[in-house]
Amino acid sequence: MLKLLKFLKPFSLPILMVLVLIFLQALSELYLPTLMSDIVDIGIVNGDTTYIIRVGGFMLLVTAMGTVCSIGASFLTAKVAMGFGRNLRTKVFSHAENFSLQEFDKIGTASLIVRTTNDIAQVQHVLTIMLRMMISAPLMCIGGIIMAVSKDPKLSLILVGIIPVLALTIFTITSKGMPLFKAIQVKLDRLNLVLREGLTGIRVIRSFNRMDFEQDRFQKANYDLTGTTIKVNKIMAAMMPMMMLLLNFSTIAIIWFGSIRIDQGNLQVGDLMAFIQYAMQILFSLMMLSMMFVMIPRASVSATRINEVLDMEHQIKEPEHVVQGNSQRGFIEFEKVSFSYPGAEMPALSNISFCARPGEVTAIIGGTGSGKSTLISLIPRFFDVDGGSIQVDGVDVRQMPQETLRAQIGFVPQRTVLFTGTIAENIRYGKEDASAEEVRQAANIAQASEFILGLKDGFDSLIAQGGSNLSGGQKQRLSIARALVRRPKIYIFDDSFSALDFKTEAKLRSDLKQVTTNTTMLVVAQRVSSIMDADQIIVLDEGQIAGIGKHRELMQNCQVYQEIVASQLSEEEVA
């Protein structure tokens, strides 16, 4: 948790002001019992009304000062805690944005969401309590002990006996609750994962009639979390009754032995009242600390989980020395590239070498699991190669800034992802400052204008979360338009025409040729008919290149390609 304190540096001045205000508030609360004892022992005993009014008025002034300080400290504490949470969330989110896909898989999306929201909220809540209690409680405890001893040192021995018992009780209860707090956060991750899968996969769940199975999964995760939470709350609930029991026994002992001291003439009635007040302040400050000890274990677990995210080093790092490319626009070269996923028994790609030139269409085809999507994911550095190199315009992609590299690429993923907002905003995601004309032109080329203009608000029509109010083909065309609007050097289409009918695909490819004459285009496809006219076809088989060439060449010398063609086309179409 101490690692996160560096995020408090911007709030140094407000924290200093909180400390001053809490110190003044503590002084006012410590001074009030002394004033009260003076009123009882001097004013009431002597019947001095003037003295009572004067000291009583001063007590009101001290109380007002303490109230103002308390309000000011609460306001500044809330401001600091909220600002701390905001900055920490920003840091975690920005750090996670630079994770490679492997790092995302390592932590898990569901866990990242919990860590960015619930875990930071836990730390933020404890920070609020700490700024108030962790400062005021020790002040009140130490100040109360000093003032109590000044009133009657012998009577203070009661506190010497009760404080160790109180501390031991707090330690025993907290040590039992600490492991359970860690378990709660892990089970919260699990619940979030099950809930997320259940909501995002609702169509599959319903189509296979697995509602009861998913309900059972959710119930198990829900009851597991509930049971652990109830268990830890039962343990922590024992703390408050124990505290109150010790507090009340302390009060009885103080009054018992204090009355004996008064009877012997060693203590005034007012001093006994003041001593009881100081004893209450000491014990209440220890209770406040005990509340902190209840919250700190869970916050400590949350802080550890947040630090796990912040301490995770990015596998894909920016180059120390940036190398400038040559004048070629989008020339891509794979040189003996190999790549394996973590923990995999076999490499996903082995010894991949080829060139993709500007003005040409390079198609990639192969069976399921042959490594097509993996290959193109290496170009924008979603992963880094294990061996060999990938060069863009003569420069290894690992020696280029990621922003510069990805600015040259228009990427259309296999799984279409749209964002909540208007159609125009989603297309402009590819180029933030794109004009209305550029947006329309990109939509025209992507064959999306017809259905867009058929909507009530046209380009201003809203897209629901994940594009749920659009068909698969509509979402795919918008995804293509998003890539086209940025006019990059390199276009990468990862099986991006699968949801389109043949007529729409043919028209789209025809229009694409007009705007991609000087750019490099890589197309991953499942349908042979989509890539027969490509300038270069790369056939992958089990992560290796089985053949490279044009359609006619591969039909003569590549058995894997022949099998793919034979499975899809008739003899007349092949001829």
TAGI-V759641 format. One record per run of one state. SS is the DSSP state (~ for helix, > for strand, _ for the rest). FROM is the first residue (numbers start at 1). TO is the last residue. Records with the same first field share a line. If there is no record, write none. Layout:
SS=FROM-TO ; FROM-TO
This chain:
_=1-1 ; 47-48 ; 98-100 ; 108-108 ; 152-156 ; 201-201 ; 208-210 ; 264-268 ; 312-331 ; 340-348 ; 357-360 ; 367-371 ; 378-386 ; 393-394 ; 400-401 ; 408-408 ; 413-420 ; 428-435 ; 446-448 ; 454-457 ; 461-461 ; 464-464 ; 468-471 ; 485-489 ; 495-501 ; 516-519 ; 525-527 ; 531-535 ; 542-543 ; 550-550 ; 558-558 ; 569-570 ; 575-575
~=2-46 ; 49-97 ; 101-107 ; 109-151 ; 157-200 ; 202-207 ; 211-263 ; 269-311 ; 372-377 ; 397-399 ; 402-407 ; 423-427 ; 436-445 ; 449-453 ; 458-460 ; 465-467 ; 472-484 ; 502-515 ; 528-530 ; 551-557 ; 559-568 ; 571-574
>=332-339 ; 349-356 ; 361-366 ; 387-392 ; 395-396 ; 409-412 ; 421-422 ; 462-463 ; 490-494 ; 520-524 ; 536-541 ; 544-549
